Amino acid sequence: MRADRERLTAVREEDPGCAGSVRASLAADLESADASPTAPQRELLAAYEKGMAAFASKWTTVPAGPYASLARRPEKLGITADGR
C-alpha cells in the first residue's frame, strides 16, 4: 500500500500536502505585493495546478483498483461522503 501511495505522489507538484504549502506561501506573497504576479510565480502556480489535476485523475482510479473492496467498506457501514 505504501508503494501505491508513493506512486500517486511521485512528483512533488502532485503531492497535495506540498502543493497546499506552496500555494499558501504563494498566496501570502501575492497578497503583500503591490505588483502583478511575476512570470516565475505564474509558472509555479500553473505547475502545481497541473500536478493537482494529475493527482486527482490518479486518485479517482484507486477505488476501482486493487483497493476496491476497501473503498466499499465505508459504504457497507452506512458511511457516506456527505457524512449522513
N, C-alpha and C positions, 0 to 999 in steps of 0.2 A: 504494500500500500504506500509506503514511503517513496519508493521509486516512481510510482504513478503520480503522486503528488508533486514530486520534483520535476517530472516531465511537464506538468501543467504550467509550471513557472520557471522553465528552463532559461528564459530570457528575462533580464531584470525588468524591462518595461512591461512584462506580462505578470509580474508579481503584484497582487492587489495591495499588499502592505507597503511595498516600496513605491508603487505608483501613488498611493494615497499620501505618503510622506512628501514625495517630490512635488506633487500637485499642490499640497497645502503650503509648502515653502514658496513655490512659485506664486501662488495667490497672495501671500503676505508681501512678497517683493513687489508685485504689481500694484497692490493697494497703496503702498508707500511711495510709489514712483509718480513723478509729475509728467512723464512722457509715455508714449505708446510702447507696447512690448517690443523688445529688440528681436532681431531675426533669430538669435540663438534661443531666446525664450519661447518664441512661436514654434521653433523646431522641436524643442524639448516637449512642449505640450502635445504637439502632433505625434511624436514618437510614443508617448505614454497613452494617448487616446487610441492609437493603432494597436499598441500592446494589450490594452484592456479589452479591445474588441476581439483580438485573437484569443485571449484567455477566456472570454465569455463563450466563444464558439467551442472551445475545447471543453469547458465546464459543462455545457449542456449535453455533451455526449456521455458524461460519467454515469448518470442513472441508467442508460441503456447498455453500458458496457459490462465489465466483469463484476461491478458492484450493484447490478440491477436488483438483486434480492435485498441488499442492504438499503437501497434507496426506497424500496417499497415498505420497509418496516414501519416508519412513522405513520404512513397511510393506514396500515393494518391496525395500528394502535389508535386510530382516530385523530391523529395529529395532522393538521393541515397547514399550508403555507401561511394562511392569514391568521393562524393561532386560534381558530374556533373549533 
